[in-house]
């Protein structure tokens, strides 16, 4: 099986740096939703509680879904044990 995807680069360290710097208060606005981060992690491009609807939103905005980083923001009433 060939898993090589030369058209999709690995995330650069700047993505993780920018994601860590993203304001927590702003991130909480997306609680309970799937989100699409920009490739550099500096901004959230779209969100939706339904991942299929999120994909449709990205496509409607002319954004290639293969060029974003998908994530999920837990609802604010959910805690992590880690």
C-alpha positions, 0 to 999 in steps of 0.5 A, spaced: 500 500 500 502 506 498 501 511 503 505 517 500 502 523 499 507 528 496 501 533 495 500 534 502 505 536 506 506 535 514 504 540 519 510 545 520 511 546 528 508 553 527 501 550 526 502 547 534 505 554 536 499 558 533 494 553 536 497 554 543 497 561 542 489 561 540 485 565 545 482 560 550 476 564 550 475 565 543 476 557 542 470 556 547 465 559 542 466 553 538 464 548 544 461 542 541 463 543 534 468 540 529 472 546 527 477 547 521 484 550 522 488 554 517 494 550 515 498 554 520 494 554 526 493 561 526 485 561 525 479 557 525 476 557 518 469 554 519 465 550 524 459 546 525 456 541 530 456 536 524 463 534 520 459 533 514 456 540 514 463 543 516 466 539 509 460 542 505 461 549 508 469 549 507 467 547 499 462 552 499 467 558 501 472 555 496 477 552 501 480 545 499 478 540 505 485 537 504 488 543 506 485 544 513 486 541 520 480 538 522 479 538 530 473 538 535 472 542 541 469 539 547 463 542 550 464 546 556 461 542 560 466 536 559 472 535 562 478 531 560 481 526 565 488 527 562 
